[in-house]
Amino acid sequence: MSDGRKSGPVRLRWFLAASLLTAVAVTGGLTWLVVVYPAQAGPGKGRVRAVELAPGAGVADLQRAVGAYQLVRRPRVFGLYMRVLGAGGRLRTGTVLVRDDMSPRQLLQRFGRGYGATELRITFPEGLSRFGVADRLARWGVCGRADFLSATTDADLLSDLGIQADSAEGYLFPDTYRIRDDARPAALVRRMVRHGRAQLDALLSREGDGLSRLHAELGFGRHELLTLASIVEKEAAKPDERPVIAGVFLNRLTDPTFRPKRLQADPTVAYGCTRDATLPSCERFDGRRVTRRMTSDPDNPYNTYRHAGLPPGPIANPGLLSVAAVLRPDDHRYLYFVARGAGRHTFSETLDEHNAAVRVLRRLR
């Protein structure tokens, strides 16, 4: 009898102990899943991935996608993490841009709705216009394209930033920025402009005599400097050709024998059509090819084939190398250049030499 009476409490104690251990294990597992695991860095090196989520996609679909793109080390654990936090019915649809070094928490914030903002690392390369910047921000889901473009033309904001132009084009410094995906457009414009001003100030502290010379010869200030630098940025594919091309454009503006003083730059014409696609000459513009009709249109204020001197303002956001090229152009007598492939150009001093170079290149093509 006594042995039986003792075995009951013993079994109860073992049961309670086992239950406690199980509870501790479950609690510890959940703590790891929702506290430790979400903070782990992703397996990649920061490559951008575009993940498509169809309407009605669930956690299982997302689990397969993150596995296919190698965004996480253990897709099943990520799927469990998403389910525990109730993300199944709160997934975004469409294209979601992420980087393969994002943590599970950051991925949850990108793929799910209502889990807070996350920090993104977005690169805006040299030569991207404000329209391109707006497109990139919209693709990342930071803000709407129209909202950002509106901020770049906000008169009060431009005045506050000291920009005496109708837009912030040319002042949005190209760089890699860490941006929260709920950032306000005006704050982004302010940040990019101020960053660009700091970079330009540092460059001019070393190359200020270049701007002084340009001011004395052509009346250039910072706005004109950025305008010509943006054209050089769009025309030059190779860094070593930037000072050469800058020299060509400056020769066209200063050489008394070159008349009329038109820069004749295709990228300026294209920018005019990007700004105002309602121009009749721009109705078939595909974003790349500049046609004879476009270069013949005097109604395009950015058409440097019809209007002498610089266009009204920058046509893109130039990097420091292009700005430096305008401040320190190569000293030569070239007035013409034509693309010969592989990002290189053939330069000529006279129109006859230029036409001959064009004929040779046409035969080669």
SVG drawing of the C-alpha trace seen along z (x, -y; Angstrom):
<svg xmlns="http://www.w3.org/2000/svg" viewBox="-6 -89 52 91">
<polyline fill="none" stroke="black" stroke-width="0.4" points="0.0,0.0 2.7,-2.5 4.6,-2.0 1.5,-2.7 0.7,-5.8 4.3,-7.1 4.3,-6.4 1.3,-8.8 3.0,-12.0 6.2,-10.9 4.5,-10.6 2.8,-13.9 6.1,-15.6 7.7,-14.1 4.7,-15.3 4.8,-18.8 8.6,-18.9 8.2,-17.7 5.4,-20.2 7.6,-23.0 10.5,-22.1 8.3,-21.9 6.9,-25.4 10.4,-26.7 11.5,-25.2 8.5,-26.6 8.9,-30.0 12.6,-30.0 11.9,-28.9 9.4,-31.7 11.7,-34.2 14.5,-33.2 12.0,-33.3 10.6,-36.8 13.6,-38.5 16.9,-36.9 16.2,-35.5 14.7,-38.7 17.9,-40.6 20.2,-38.3 21.7,-39.7 20.8,-38.2 23.1,-35.8 23.9,-38.1 26.2,-41.0 23.6,-43.6 22.4,-42.7 18.9,-44.1 16.2,-41.6 12.8,-42.2 10.2,-39.8 6.8,-39.5 3.9,-38.8 0.7,-38.1 -2.7,-39.1 -3.7,-36.4 -0.2,-35.3 0.3,-33.7 3.2,-32.9 3.9,-29.7 4.4,-31.6 6.6,-34.1 8.6,-31.4 9.3,-29.8 10.3,-33.2 12.7,-34.1 14.3,-30.7 14.6,-31.0 16.2,-34.4 18.4,-33.3 17.2,-36.1 17.3,-34.0 19.3,-31.0 16.3,-28.9 13.1,-29.7 11.0,-27.4 12.1,-29.3 11.3,-32.6 7.8,-31.2 7.2,-30.2 8.3,-33.7 5.8,-35.3 3.0,-33.1 3.7,-33.7 3.5,-37.4 0.3,-37.0 1.6,-38.3 -0.4,-35.8 -3.2,-38.2 -1.1,-41.4 1.3,-40.8 1.9,-43.4 1.2,-42.7 3.2,-43.5 7.0,-44.1 8.8,-44.5 12.4,-45.5 14.7,-44.1 18.4,-43.5 19.8,-40.0 21.6,-41.2 18.4,-42.4 17.5,-40.9 14.2,-38.8 12.7,-41.8 13.5,-44.1 12.1,-41.6 8.9,-41.4 8.6,-45.2 9.1,-45.2 6.8,-42.3 4.1,-42.9 1.9,-45.9 1.7,-47.5 5.0,-46.3 6.7,-49.6 9.2,-51.3 12.7,-50.0 15.9,-51.6 16.8,-51.1 20.1,-51.6 19.4,-53.2 22.0,-54.3 21.3,-57.2 24.1,-57.1 25.7,-60.1 23.7,-61.4 20.3,-60.4 17.7,-63.2 15.1,-64.1 12.7,-62.0 15.0,-59.0 15.4,-59.7 11.6,-59.8 11.2,-56.5 13.8,-54.8 12.1,-56.0 8.7,-54.8 10.1,-51.4 11.4,-51.0 8.0,-52.1 9.4,-55.1 7.1,-57.7 5.0,-58.3 6.8,-59.5 4.5,-62.5 4.9,-63.4 8.7,-63.5 8.6,-65.5 6.3,-68.0 8.7,-68.4 11.5,-69.2 9.5,-72.1 8.1,-73.4 8.9,-77.1 9.0,-77.6 11.3,-74.6 13.6,-75.8 13.8,-79.3 14.6,-77.8 17.4,-75.8 18.7,-78.8 18.0,-77.4 17.2,-80.1 15.6,-77.9 12.3,-76.2 13.4,-72.8 16.1,-71.0 17.5,-69.4 21.2,-69.3 21.3,-69.8 20.2,-66.2 23.6,-64.8 24.2,-61.3 25.3,-58.9 24.1,-56.0 21.7,-57.0 20.2,-55.2 16.5,-56.1 13.5,-55.0 10.8,-53.6 8.3,-56.1 10.5,-59.2 8.8,-62.4 9.6,-63.7 10.5,-67.2 12.8,-65.8 14.6,-63.7 15.0,-66.7 16.4,-68.8 18.8,-66.0 20.1,-65.4 20.5,-69.1 22.4,-69.8 24.6,-66.8 25.4,-68.1 26.2,-71.6 28.6,-70.2 30.4,-68.2 30.5,-71.1 31.8,-73.4 34.6,-71.0 35.5,-70.8 35.4,-74.5 37.7,-75.0 40.3,-73.2 39.3,-74.3 37.7,-77.7 40.0,-79.5 38.4,-77.4 35.0,-78.9 36.5,-82.4 37.9,-81.9 34.5,-80.7 32.8,-83.7 35.3,-86.1 35.0,-84.6 31.4,-83.6 29.6,-84.9 29.2,-81.4 28.0,-80.9 27.3,-77.7 24.0,-77.1 25.8,-77.4 28.6,-75.2 26.1,-72.5 24.3,-73.0 27.4,-72.4 28.6,-69.6 25.2,-67.8 25.7,-67.9 29.2,-66.6 27.9,-63.8 25.4,-62.7 27.8,-62.9 30.9,-61.3 30.9,-57.6 34.6,-57.3 36.1,-59.3 39.2,-60.4 37.0,-61.9 35.1,-64.2 37.7,-67.0 38.0,-66.7 34.3,-67.0 34.1,-69.9 36.8,-71.6 34.8,-71.1 31.7,-72.8 33.7,-75.6 35.5,-76.2 32.1,-76.5 31.1,-79.2 34.4,-81.1 35.9,-80.6 35.0,-83.7 35.1,-81.7 32.5,-79.3 29.1,-80.7 26.3,-80.5 27.4,-79.4 25.2,-76.4 26.3,-73.4 24.3,-71.0 24.0,-68.3 21.4,-65.5 20.9,-64.9 19.6,-68.5 17.0,-67.9 16.0,-64.6 15.6,-66.3 13.3,-68.9 11.1,-66.2 11.2,-64.4 10.1,-67.7 7.4,-68.4 6.2,-65.4 3.3,-67.5 5.6,-69.2 4.6,-68.0 8.2,-67.2 8.4,-64.9 5.2,-62.8 7.2,-59.7 10.2,-60.1 11.1,-56.7 13.3,-58.1 16.5,-57.3 16.6,-58.2 16.8,-61.9 15.2,-62.6 15.8,-65.3 12.3,-66.6 13.3,-67.0 16.5,-68.9 14.7,-71.2 12.1,-72.3 12.7,-75.8 9.8,-75.4 11.9,-73.1 13.8,-75.5 16.4,-72.8 17.1,-72.3 20.7,-73.4 20.6,-72.9 18.3,-75.9 19.2,-77.9 22.6,-79.4 24.5,-79.1 23.5,-76.9 20.0,-75.5 17.8,-77.0 19.3,-74.7 20.9,-71.3 19.5,-68.2 20.7,-65.7 22.4,-65.5 26.2,-65.4 28.9,-63.8 32.0,-65.5 34.1,-64.2 32.0,-66.0 31.9,-69.2 35.7,-69.0 36.0,-68.5 34.3,-71.8 36.4,-73.6 39.6,-72.0 38.9,-71.3 41.6,-70.0 43.3,-72.7 42.7,-71.9 41.2,-73.3 38.5,-70.7 35.0,-72.0 33.4,-68.7 33.1,-65.1 31.2,-62.0 30.6,-58.7 32.7,-55.9 31.6,-53.0 32.6,-51.5 31.9,-54.8 34.6,-56.5 34.5,-59.6 36.5,-61.0 37.3,-64.6 37.9,-67.2 39.0,-70.8 37.2,-71.7 33.8,-70.9 35.5,-69.3 37.4,-66.9 34.3,-66.2 32.3,-65.3 35.1,-63.1 35.1,-61.3 31.3,-60.8 31.6,-59.3 34.3,-56.9 32.2,-55.8 29.1,-55.3 31.0,-53.1 32.3,-51.0 28.8,-50.6"/>
</svg>
